[in-house]
Amino acid sequence: MDKRMGQNTLTGRLKEQPNTFIHDEILYPQFKYEVQHLLPYYIQIEKVISMEYTRMGLLEHEALQHILLQLDKLDMDTLVGNPQENMTDILFAIERYVEQNTSHSIIAWHLDRSRNDVQATAQVMLARDQLLDMMEALLSLADAIHPLALKHIHTKMPGYTHYQSAQIISPGFYFAAMLEHIGQTIGRFQNHWTSLDECPLGSGAMSGLELQWDRRNMARMLGFDRECRHALMGVASKDFMLLIGAELSNVSVTLTRFMTDFMNWGSSEYRFLQLPDHLCGISSAMPQKKNFTILERIRGKLAHIPAYYLDLVMGQQRTPYTNLVETAKEGGSHFLTMLETMNSAIQLLTHVITHVSFDQEQMERVCNEQFFGGFSLANQLTLQCDIPYRNAQIIAGKYITAMIEQGRRPLDVDSELLRTICAEMGYVSQLQDEILIQCFSAESGLSAKRSSGSTHPDQVAELISIQERERALTWEYVQNVKERSRTYLLT
């Protein structure tokens, strides 16, 4: 090692090192965070940089081996932040550790190199791994939903709009919607991966480097497909946080809506959905209650995600694009918290899905008590009686109102009452009781729909099958990308 190395200063510009206050309030918390979350990536990056020095003839092969050996010794215990020795900066700490423990000449090591692109590269590498983990969590959630959806394709369930009885659906139909949302979210994450497959390393501080670095090869060695084409964008852009945050924010909102439905279905008024006792809570004052507190907790966790996303946005808003490293660190300080919170919510929801059950008798009872067939009746009045559709809607509404006022149930059909109402509006109805029974029976509520994407069991089964095939391909894609991005081409 050069005898002049190891002196206790890193700069000729400042006459003093950071004081204890700055160390405690800013530098050490950041150092601790980076050691905990970014150190493995920094080590990989340092190895690639060192190998590139050897390729350019600036570092002997034997010296390279010693550097790689010292880098392999780095961990949370060996790397210590010290304001005097390394300004409590993780990259300076790595540099000092290697210099102090290597006997070979490494004069050119870290020549023509900036911390900016190294930090940017480590942050993107962390985000890539986190994104793949999030995609796997969502895929696992979808895998848990799949058998529940298949099981309840034919199960009749009341559907509500504006919190009012609307049309007959099935839990299978509903869960297919969840699967569709999750699949589309994962698809957008796959698209975002393209922008995350560019490596910032070699961008330098902001304008590139002076040596002929093989940036494409370094990118490939770190598991990226290619290098970032613009040096300033490589270090200044933090779009990857916003892209991931925005998508998580959007899907979290959708999942809270599903949770609200679950909570309604599990209420003492609906009694459609059941959870086992070990997932429930109680009231300390009202012993009759069985509270689905886990659903409240999931919805509460999901409510944080848009706030974390907005925090990321505000942390970057109006900052100069020419890169403020410390501002970027502070602005992204809740990025991992957002990911961890979202992952926790998904894991909890997956656990709930694997334990949820439905009271089919209760759901069918409600289906038979409420007038869900008004839509079908209006269609039949137009198709079979040539009544203009808007007037058919009015007649159907009058018929249902009269039945309710008489205290009658939907299947207590009355074709004479319908004919009377039609006559009052100047129309003739030929609909018989059999047609009215078809309109208002819960059984036909599912099968009457014929369009693609509808509640018809055949349509639901076909869609779920398509979703399963798409999900299998996505699992394969994620595993392949994960293998490539985490298998660094180092020898």
Phi and psi in degrees as a GROMACS rama.xvg file:
@    title "Ramachandran Plot"
@    xaxis  label "Phi"
@    yaxis  label "Psi"
@TYPE xy
-59.6583  128.171  ASP-2
-62.6145  -22.1591  LYS-3
-80.7452  -9.54745  ARG-4
-77.1281  161.51  MET-5
90.4143  0.848099  GLY-6
-66.9635  151.374  GLN-7
-84.0733  45.7122  ASN-8
-147.013  147.93  THR-9
-117.448  -2.24708  LEU-10
-148.005  146.759  THR-11
-101.471  -0.939641  GLY-12
-87.8285  -36.8623  ARG-13
-102.675  141.005  LEU-14
-91.5295  -12.7055  LYS-15
-131.174  150.403  GLU-16
-86.9667  165.021  GLN-17
-56.0756  138.273  PRO-18
-82.0791  176.52  ASN-19
-62.1311  -38.0031  THR-20
-61.7691  -48.4955  PHE-21
-65.279  -38.2094  ILE-22
-59.3027  -48.0694  HIS-23
-72.2826  -37.9927  ASP-24
-86.9512  -31.5514  GLU-25
-122.538  -57.2912  ILE-26
-69.206  -47.6652  LEU-27
-68.0571  -42.9222  TYR-28
-57.055  -39.9064  PRO-29
-68.2703  -41.614  GLN-30
-59.8489  -45.9595  PHE-31
-61.936  -42.7494  LYS-32
-61.4641  -45.8524  TYR-33
-70.9275  -35.9157  GLU-34
-62.9935  -40.3807  VAL-35
-72.1129  -38.0037  GLN-36
-112.613  -26.2795  HIS-37
-114.406  -12.1227  LEU-38
-54.835  -46.0267  LEU-39
-57.7175  -35.6767  PRO-40
-72.7707  -40.7488  TYR-41
-59.7613  -40.656  TYR-42
-63.0407  -44.5088  ILE-43
-62.3242  -41.9163  GLN-44
-64.3092  -44.1722  ILE-45
-61.269  -37.0745  GLU-46
-64.4071  -44.3858  LYS-47
-64.398  -43.4549  VAL-48
-60.4651  -43.9034  ILE-49
-63.2638  -41.4742  SER-50
-65.3877  -33.1348  MET-51
-69.9955  -35.8758  GLU-52
-59.2465  -41.9189  TYR-53
-64.0961  -41.5396  THR-54
-61.2936  -36.2932  ARG-55
-82.9953  1.07951  MET-56
79.4406  18.7769  GLY-57
-100.457  -7.75598  LEU-58
-143.129  124.16  LEU-59
-65.7778  153.086  GLU-60
-61.2926  -40.5464  HIS-61
-66.0594  -39.2635  GLU-62
-64.0458  -38.8719  ALA-63
-58.7809  -44.6791  LEU-64
-62.2109  -37.5177  GLN-65
-68.0347  -38.583  HIS-66
-64.0791  -45.8737  ILE-67
-61.2301  -37.7655  LEU-68
-63.0713  -44.3354  LEU-69
-68.3994  -36.7005  GLN-70
-62.9039  -35.7467  LEU-71
-68.1388  -18.6215  ASP-72
-85.6525  -9.6581  LYS-73
-73.3981  134.129  LEU-74
-156.362  -171.292  ASP-75
-65.9004  -20.8027  MET-76
-89.7048  -38.6055  ASP-77
-80.0621  -22.9977  THR-78
-96.0317  117.091  LEU-79
-122.787  131.449  VAL-80
-82.2312  127.977  GLY-81
-140.218  119.965  ASN-82
-58.5621  -33.1533  PRO-83
-81.9934  -40.0552  GLN-84
-81.4306  -42.3305  GLU-85
-141.522  16.5434  ASN-86
56.3187  24.447  MET-87
49.4885  44.6  THR-88
-117.041  129.252  ASP-89
-63.2332  -37.5648  ILE-90
-73.8563  -37.3442  LEU-91
-64.9206  -36.9175  PHE-92
-64.7527  -41.6552  ALA-93
-62.159  -45.5898  ILE-94
-59.746  -47.7964  GLU-95
-64.5275  -40.3753  ARG-96
-61.6029  -46.2619  TYR-97
-65.6457  -44.3614  VAL-98
-59.7884  -42.5784  GLU-99
-75.7551  -14.7592  GLN-100
-117.841  13.8481  ASN-101
-120.316  126.981  THR-102
-88.8842  -14.1955  SER-103
-82.7713  159.861  HIS-104
-72.7944  121.865  SER-105
-131.271  45.3087  ILE-106
-55.6006  -40.6154  ILE-107
-87.1236  -2.21578  ALA-108
-65.3464  128.447  TRP-109
74.523  14.3743  HIS-110
-64.2948  141.844  LEU-111
54.8211  46.0319  ASP-112
-141.88  144.223  ARG-113
-120.623  154.193  SER-114
-72.929  -25.883  ARG-115
-58.4683  -51.5098  ASN-116
-73.8417  -27.4012  ASP-117
-65.834  -45.615  VAL-118
-63.2139  -43.8149  GLN-119
-61.0168  -40.6749  ALA-120
-65.6526  -44.0822  THR-121
-62.5078  -40.2192  ALA-122
-64.0707  -41.339  GLN-123
-67.9866  -39.2527  VAL-124
-61.9624  -42.3525  MET-125
-62.4368  -45.412  LEU-126
-62.1099  -38.5671  ALA-127
-62.1058  -46.6958  ARG-128
-64.7197  -40.12  ASP-129
-65.539  -38.1672  GLN-130
-64.4183  -42.3888  LEU-131
-64.2018  -40.1568  LEU-132
-62.4322  -38.9173  ASP-133
-66.6811  -40.2747  MET-134
-62.8639  -39.8114  MET-135
-65.142  -39.2958  GLU-136
-63.3082  -42.1158  ALA-137
-68.2539  -38.2055  LEU-138
-63.8995  -39.6461  LEU-139
-65.5933  -38.0944  SER-140
-61.3576  -45.072  LEU-141
-63.2312  -39.5076  ALA-142
-61.6753  -34.6014  ASP-143
-72.761  -34.5226  ALA-144
-71.6696  -34.2421  ILE-145
-51.4752  -54.8703  HIS-146
-65.3424  -30.8926  PRO-147
-67.518  -39.3702  LEU-148
-64.4175  -45.2705  ALA-149
-61.2589  -39.5579  LEU-150
-63.5015  -30.7117  LYS-151
-115.748  30.6017  HIS-152
-63.9452  -37.3771  ILE-153
-98.8225  0.898836  HIS-154
-78.9192  123.154  THR-155
-79.642  137.53  LYS-156
-145.422  137.313  MET-157
-66.2414  135.997  PRO-158
-109.861  140.537  GLY-159
-123.834  141.689  TYR-160
-126.962  140.012  THR-161
55.6695  29.4702  HIS-162
63.9904  18.9657  TYR-163
-117.144  151.682  GLN-164
-55.9556  128.553  SER-165
-124.533  -72.5118  ALA-166
-146.497  158.779  GLN-167
-77.3374  130.889  ILE-168
-127.821  -166.36  ILE-169
-138.404  153.228  SER-170
-56.4982  -34.7913  PRO-171
-61.5135  -42.1248  GLY-172
-62.0135  -43.9868  PHE-173
-64.4832  -46.373  TYR-174
-68.2941  -27.9166  PHE-175
-63.1541  -33.1557  ALA-176
-65.9745  -41.0325  ALA-177
-60.5385  -44.4636  MET-178
-62.0455  -38.16  LEU-179
-65.566  -44.0252  GLU-180
-61.6334  -46.4989  HIS-181
-63.4118  -43.1147  ILE-182
-61.7788  -41.6472  GLY-183
-67.6723  -36.4467  GLN-184
-62.8561  -46.1944  THR-185
-63.1781  -37.439  ILE-186
-61.2982  -40.2322  GLY-187
-69.5053  -34.5675  ARG-188
-62.2868  -37.5349  PHE-189
-61.5407  -39.8629  GLN-190
-65.2577  -40.0043  ASN-191
-64.4889  -29.3439  HIS-192
-58.1573  -32.2882  TRP-193
-57.5601  -44.5532  THR-194
-72.5715  -22.9939  SER-195
-86.9657  -0.162415  LEU-196
-95.4408  16.4641  ASP-197
-107.868  129.607  GLU-198
-94.8489  125.01  CYS-199
-74.9191  -15.6073  PRO-200
-58.0612  131.34  LEU-201
100.466  -3.17073  GLY-202
-75.1255  -20.9838  SER-203
75.4664  -154.38  GLY-204
-70.2416  -38.5623  ALA-205
-170.861  -21.3  MET-206
-123.487  14.6009  SER-207
98.497  -175.718  GLY-208
-122.406  168.239  LEU-209
-96.8213  -20.4135  GLU-210
-90.3423  166.32  LEU-211
-86.8846  70.8714  GLN-212
-70.3611  139.695  TRP-213
-88.4996  83.1306  ASP-214
-66.39  -36.119  ARG-215
-62.0583  -44.2982  ARG-216
-67.185  -40.5111  ASN-217
-62.4922  -40.002  MET-218
-61.2467  -45.4799  ALA-219
-64.3139  -37.9855  ARG-220
-64.7285  -25.5625  MET-221
-95.5122  8.0475  LEU-222
90.8201  5.71871  GLY-223
-87.9869  160.225  PHE-224
-79.6499  -33.5713  ASP-225
-159.656  171.729  ARG-226
-89.7148  155.149  GLU-227
-67.0578  132.062  CYS-228
-76.94  -20.6378  ARG-229
-123.726  125.593  HIS-230
-61.3609  -44.5051  ALA-231
-65.4102  -42.2113  LEU-232
-62.0606  -34.6569  MET-233
-58.953  -37.4484  GLY-234
-102.297  -24.3435  VAL-235
-92.6883  -31.0915  ALA-236
-76.3358  131.48  SER-237
-121.891  29.9379  LYS-238
-59.1844  -28.9477  ASP-239
-60.4139  -34.9028  PHE-240
-67.4703  -41.6244  MET-241
-69.4344  -39.6073  LEU-242
-63.1861  -48.1154  LEU-243
-66.4214  -43.7982  ILE-244
-62.6749  -41.296  GLY-245
-64.147  -43.2561  ALA-246
-66.9603  -41.3078  GLU-247
-65.5942  -37.4942  LEU-248
-61.8553  -44.7453  SER-249
-63.3832  -48.5545  ASN-250
-70.2366  -29.683  VAL-251
-64.5668  -38.2704  SER-252
-62.3627  -44.6846  VAL-253
-62.4828  -43.3271  THR-254
-65.8445  -33.1344  LEU-255
-64.6202  -32.6287  THR-256
-68.2399  -40.2744  ARG-257
-61.7596  -41.0346  PHE-258
-63.4528  -37.4252  MET-259
-62.8481  -40.8409  THR-260
-62.6479  -44.2773  ASP-261
-58.5084  -43.0732  PHE-262
-65.3201  -39.1743  MET-263
-64.8061  -46.4046  ASN-264
-62.4433  -29.6363  TRP-265
-87.7726  -2.17719  GLY-266
-70.2308  162.977  SER-267
-67.7498  -16.7693  SER-268
-81.9928  -40.5088  GLU-269
-84.5108  -57.0628  TYR-270
59.2781  38.7655  ARG-271
-89.1728  -39.1703  PHE-272
-112.032  140.201  LEU-273
-127.964  145.693  GLN-274
-125.222  149.075  LEU-275
-66.3788  158.428  PRO-276
-57.5854  -34.7409  ASP-277
-70.9399  -7.71215  HIS-278
-105.096  7.96212  LEU-279
-116.487  165.854  CYS-280
-121.201  178.41  GLY-281
-130.053  173.188  ILE-282
-102.411  139.534  SER-283
-76.2585  -15.7431  SER-284
-114.716  -23.8699  ALA-285
-120.352  92.2302  MET-286
-65.951  -13.2039  PRO-287
-78.833  -9.4803  GLN-288
-88.4986  141.712  LYS-289
-125.882  103.293  LYS-290
-93.213  133.262  ASN-291
-87.3363  66.5651  PHE-292
-65.8823  -26.7014  THR-293
-64.4715  -32.3327  ILE-294
-67.7804  -38.2229  LEU-295
-63.2795  -40.9829  GLU-296
-65.5686  -41.979  ARG-297
-62.0146  -47.5619  ILE-298
-63.6866  -36.2505  ARG-299
-65.2682  -42.3405  GLY-300
-62.7607  -43.4005  LYS-301
-63.8167  -28.7752  LEU-302
-66.2785  -21.7926  ALA-303
-73.0788  -26.6577  HIS-304
-62.532  -48.0482  ILE-305
-60.0429  -32.4541  PRO-306
-66.9751  -41.2837  ALA-307
-64.4339  -39.7474  TYR-308
-62.5578  -45.2827  TYR-309
-61.6779  -35.3791  LEU-310
-60.889  -41.8219  ASP-311
-63.7963  -41.2369  LEU-312
-63.5872  -49.0732  VAL-313
-67.2029  -29.3007  MET-314
-67.4453  -24.3545  GLY-315
-102.211  -23.9338  GLN-316
-58.5562  131.503  GLN-317
66.9535  10.6626  ARG-318
-80.9614  146.809  THR-319
-64.7251  143.691  PRO-320
-73.6591  -13.4892  TYR-321
-79.1326  20.55  THR-322
79.7321  111.9  ASN-323
-117.273  99.8791  LEU-324
-60.0095  -47.4551  VAL-325
-68.2686  -36.4283  GLU-326
-63.1986  -40.6364  THR-327
-64.1921  -38.1554  ALA-328
-64.0516  -45.6086  LYS-329
-67.1453  -40.8852  GLU-330
-65.3306  -26.8435  GLY-331
-103.155  15.4293  GLY-332
-67.0004  -19.8404  SER-333
-105.042  10.7492  HIS-334
-61.5305  -49.61  PHE-335
-67.4764  -35.7612  LEU-336
-60.5505  -40.8718  THR-337
-60.3592  -46.5549  MET-338
-64.8423  -42.1111  LEU-339
-65.6717  -39.9189  GLU-340
-66.0303  -42.6437  THR-341
-64.6917  -43.0439  MET-342
-62.618  -39.9211  ASN-343
-61.7273  -43.9012  SER-344
-62.7943  -40.8597  ALA-345
-66.4196  -41.4554  ILE-346
-63.0155  -42.2962  GLN-347
-64.0768  -43.0891  LEU-348
-64.4811  -40.2448  LEU-349
-59.8875  -41.2022  THR-350
-64.557  -41.0757  HIS-351
-62.3782  -46.2069  VAL-352
-58.0277  -38.1572  ILE-353
-73.2977  -9.4337  THR-354
-119.872  -2.31741  HIS-355
-77.0197  149.135  VAL-356
-141.363  163.484  SER-357
-122.539  142.417  PHE-358
-88.1374  93.3194  ASP-359
-66.57  -35.3812  GLN-360
-64.7201  -42.3767  GLU-361
-64.5918  -42.0673  GLN-362
-65.5463  -41.9945  MET-363
-68.0915  -33.9633  GLU-364
-60.6234  -45.3873  ARG-365
-66.6219  -38.3046  VAL-366
-59.2468  -35.3498  CYS-367
-85.834  -12.99  ASN-368
-93.9157  -23.8152  GLU-369
-104.237  153.158  GLN-370
-86.6487  77.4083  PHE-371
-82.297  -6.9619  PHE-372
-95.73  12.7588  GLY-373
-58.954  -39.1619  GLY-374
-61.5425  -45.9655  PHE-375
-64.9905  -39.715  SER-376
-62.3539  -44.4809  LEU-377
-61.3775  -41.2379  ALA-378
-60.1251  -45.0161  ASN-379
-66.3529  -36.8187  GLN-380
-62.233  -36.1767  LEU-381
-76.9131  -45.9891  THR-382
-68.9756  -38.5037  LEU-383
-104.029  -20.1848  GLN-384
-117.437  2.52318  CYS-385
57.4253  32.9546  ASP-386
-88.9652  128.18  ILE-387
-50.8371  140.051  PRO-388
-59.7328  -41.3266  TYR-389
-64.965  -37.8117  ARG-390
-69.7473  -32.7332  ASN-391
-62.9585  -37.3906  ALA-392
-63.5873  -40.9532  GLN-393
-64.0091  -44.0246  ILE-394
-63.2799  -44.2785  ILE-395
-60.5728  -41.132  ALA-396
-64.0395  -41.2685  GLY-397
-65.2585  -40.0548  LYS-398
-62.216  -47.1536  TYR-399
-64.2807  -41.5838  ILE-400
-60.5932  -43.6152  THR-401
-64.0652  -41.1803  ALA-402
-63.4194  -42.0248  MET-403
-64.907  -43.4524  ILE-404
-64.0894  -28.66  GLU-405
-86.4002  -0.098366  GLN-406
70.5128  30.2012  GLY-407
-102.114  153.817  ARG-408
-88.9654  160.437  ARG-409
-55.7714  -39.5056  PRO-410
-83.5059  -1.92979  LEU-411
-82.8678  60.4493  ASP-412
-66.0348  154.283  VAL-413
-143.965  91.5394  ASP-414
-67.3238  -27.5964  SER-415
-66.498  -42.5413  GLU-416
-59.4807  -41.8502  LEU-417
-63.9705  -41.4623  LEU-418
-64.003  -38.4213  ARG-419
-62.489  -44.3865  THR-420
-65.0932  -40.8451  ILE-421
-62.6661  -42.8425  CYS-422
-62.4846  -38.657  ALA-423
-61.3663  -25.925  GLU-424
-101.058  7.06989  MET-425
86.6782  22.1318  GLY-426
-125.161  163.051  TYR-427
-116.453  129.416  VAL-428
-105.119  129.251  SER-429
-104.263  8.09083  GLN-430
-71.0374  130.246  LEU-431
-95.8057  171.83  GLN-432
-57.5124  -35.2585  ASP-433
-60.5835  -40.1699  GLU-434
-67.2848  -40.9044  ILE-435
-64.7299  -37.3841  LEU-436
-63.0843  -41.3391  ILE-437
-61.8411  -38.9167  GLN-438
-65.2617  -38.915  CYS-439
-106.261  0.805591  PHE-440
-79.8668  143.01  SER-441
-63.9572  -34.669  ALA-442
-61.3582  -46.3744  GLU-443
-76.2441  -13.0324  SER-444
-60.1655  -32.4202  GLY-445
-83.9724  -46.7866  LEU-446
-78.0428  -17.1599  SER-447
-68.0903  -27.3213  ALA-448
-77.2697  134.504  LYS-449
-120.452  -18.3836  ARG-450
-70.9013  155.858  SER-451
-63.1637  141.276  SER-452
82.6907  5.57984  GLY-453
-87.141  -175.761  SER-454
-78.8477  -7.36029  THR-455
-55.3167  129.692  HIS-456
-52.0007  -37.2242  PRO-457
-65.4886  -40.2588  ASP-458
-66.8103  -41.5995  GLN-459
-65.0479  -44.5453  VAL-460
-61.8454  -41.1795  ALA-461
-63.859  -43.7351  GLU-462
-64.8584  -43.4175  LEU-463
-62.1088  -36.8405  ILE-464
-65.1676  -42.6656  SER-465
-62.229  -44.5484  ILE-466
-61.2046  -37.8649  GLN-467
-64.3796  -43.0357  GLU-468
-65.7612  -41.8831  ARG-469
-62.8612  -38.9677  GLU-470
-67.7142  -36.9837  ARG-471
-62.3607  -40.8028  ALA-472
-66.5699  -37.3414  LEU-473
-68.4076  -40.8212  THR-474
-56.5385  -44.7239  TRP-475
-63.1011  -42.1692  GLU-476
-61.0636  -47.689  TYR-477
-62.2275  -43.3029  VAL-478
-64.5842  -39.7553  GLN-479
-65.3641  -44.9927  ASN-480
-66.0441  -39.6426  VAL-481
-62.6103  -41.198  LYS-482
-64.4018  -43.0319  GLU-483
-68.7199  -42.5378  ARG-484
-75.9475  -22.1343  SER-485
-106.377  -5.11364  ARG-486
-100.039  88.9224  THR-487
-74.3597  135.686  TYR-488
-82.388  64.9515  LEU-489
-111.791  137.71  LEU-490
